[in-house]
């Protein structure tokens, strides 16, 4: 979805000469998004997420975006405590662990 200028800039930044660009629409029928009201209470947010996952996506993989690596770790830990398999995935996760997490998806 990058513009032509962004693609040209990327080529220059990465000093890439023999690159191929693949372009597709932003419409992804295999992805589903949910937007729900969020409580101001952090524990209630995790409780609501856990309930939503258990009721709607018990045997499916999903991604929860957080604002920080710390919040990703805390959220994964709290969901695990509620019986949901969850793993934090961010820049500080080592490559071996990232590979394990990706394979589990």
N, C-alpha and C positions, 0 to 999 in steps of 0.2 A: 504493500500500500504506500510505499515511499514515493515521493515525487521524483521527477527526473533530476532535479538539482541535488536532492539528498543522495540519490544513487551515484551521481557523478562525484559528489564529495566523498562518499564512502570508498569509491575506487581510488581516489587520490590519497586519502588517509591511509588505506591499507596497502597502497602501492601495488594494486592488483591489475594485471594486464589481461589475463585470460579468464575472466570471470563470466559466469552465466547468471542472469537474473531470472528468477521465476516470479511471476506475478499472478495474483488471483484476487478475487473479490473478497471484501471483508465479511460478506455473508457466509456464515459457516453453519449449515443446518445440523451438523453433528454436535454443536455446542449449544448448551442451554444456560441461560442466565436467570438468576433470581435476585430480586431486590426486595428486602424486607425492612420494616421499621426496626430500629435498633434502640435498645434501652440505654440509659445513661450509666447504669450499673454494670461494671465489667463482668462480674460473676453471672449476672442475668443474661448478658450477651452470650457467654459460653454455654449456659444452660439452654438458651433458645437455639443455638447452633446445634447442640447435641440432640435436642428433641427433633429438630428439623431433619437432621441426617438420619436418625433412627426411624423416623416416620416415612421419609421419602426416598432415601438413598442408602439403605442399609448395606447392600452388597455392591455398591458402585464406588468408583474412585472419583475424587473431586479435588478442587483447589480452593483454598481460602487465602485471600490476599490480606496481608497485615501491613501496618505502617513501619515496622522495624523488625530487625532480626530478633531482638529480645521478645517482642510481642509474638513473633512466630513460634519461638521456643515455648513460651508460656502457654499459648493457645494449644499447641500440640500436646503438651503435658497435661493440661486440664481436660482435653478431649479424651486422652488415653485413660485418665482417672474415671471417666464416665463410660468406659467400655468401648470406645471408638478407636480403631487403629488410625493413628495420626502421626505424621513425622514432619518436623520443621525442615524446610528446604530453602537455603539462602547461601550467600557468598561465603560464609564461614564454615559451611559443611564441607568436609574433605571430599575429594573426588571419588574415593572408594565408597563412601557412604552415599553420595549422590547416585552412584551407579546402582547400589542396592535399592535405594528408594525408587528409582526409575523402573527397575525390573519388577518391583512389587506392584506397580500400577498396572 
